[in-house]
Amino acid sequence: MKTGIAAVGLAAGMLLTPMPASATSGDVAAMGCQTTSAVLTYTSGGTWSRNCSGTYSIGRSATRFSAGGWSGYVTYPAWPDGHREFCDFQSFSIGSTVTSVTLYATKAPWCP
């Protein structure tokens, strides 16, 4: 019985021990912010902009995307595979409803 209690206590202790965070290439957790923002220009006017990593739901028609100092991808059905990857300081026309924008906390694996 003591062995069983010790094992449960040991297992519980391991669950409470914090694991070190690691920032690997392509990690999209909200791990960082920077001074430059990614900007999406809406078809109806106005803009969306963010300067912290993460995945953001959009659900609006947009005409243009500018990456700022970010890499990641924009999800929209008009692009052949449904999402368009981007690297730092790229910009491109969209002309479609954007489902989401993902900004990577570190450089995306497809970027040089």
PyMOL commands that set and color helices and strands:
alter all, ss='L'
color gray80, all
select helices_A, chain A and resi 2-16
alter helices_A, ss='H'
color red, helices_A
select strands_A, chain A and resi 33-42+47-52+54-66+72-75+83-86+91-103
alter strands_A, ss='S'
color yellow, strands_A
deselect
rebuild
show_as cartoon
